Amino acid sequence: MAMRPPAKSGKVGMAVMLLGVIMVSGLVGFFAANFTSAKITIPVGITTVTYTLGQRQPTTQTTTSQQASSTTPIITPTTQITYATSGTTDIVQPQQGTLVFRDVKFRTATADTSASSGVITVPKGTTVEVWVKLEAIGGTATGTIDVIIKKDLVLTYDYYLVYENGQPKWSAKIPDQPAMSKEVTVLQGSEDWVFIGVFIPDETTTLGLRQYFVKVLMNGQLVYDPQDPNNRVHLLVS
């Protein structure tokens, strides 16, 4: 009876569950691992996987004709290695997609700007989350999202949220670094809300402080910066 390990789907870097020995070589070098039951991550850029499977008890699961006829299966980020005793197989590298910005929102435990026409009112001192909606087109996409938090002051320059020695403060000086920054990955065909970070508004909105709002950059490019205070996602503080 043919021996076959339990199947395990992979993703980038590709994770493959096998029993035995695996040696990987390719564009980014070479490594080998001996294991009895382990999750092996294959780095992006690897083009060939050489593997030898150990022995295990016969399985009662049915082996399909496709599994039984292939000893060198093609591995993709979603393909399972389901049948082989040894061999060399090619890795199909995933196509790099394009990351597209769709929206931004403030959210608390009880309120969400995406469900309230882009504005919510929260008590001073509330922890406020910042989320962005992103879509991956043409493949899994990665990128860096930067969020700048601002106070919209009516009669003077806007203030920016900055951090000094890990502590938040507000400054009229344009900051060298955004208040929040995060590396993100969105799977192909997905349109997801991605959590970026939190901040705490420290001042109530009044005639002088109109609102709190954000600017969003993706891979260093400005993707969200509406100028009309009545038509942008914003926060009021009571």
Secondary structure, DSSP 8 states (H G I E B T S, - for coil): -----------SSEEEEEEEEEEEEETTEEEEEEEEEEEEEE-TTEEEEEEEE-------S---HHHHH-SS--B-TT----S-SEEEEEB----B-EEEEEEEEEE-SS-BGGGTTTEEEE-TT--EEEEEEEEEESSBEEEEEEEEEEEEESSS--EEEEEETTEEEEESS--SS-SEEEEEEE-TT-EEEEEEEEE---S---SSEEEEEEEEEETTEEEE----TTSS-EEEE-
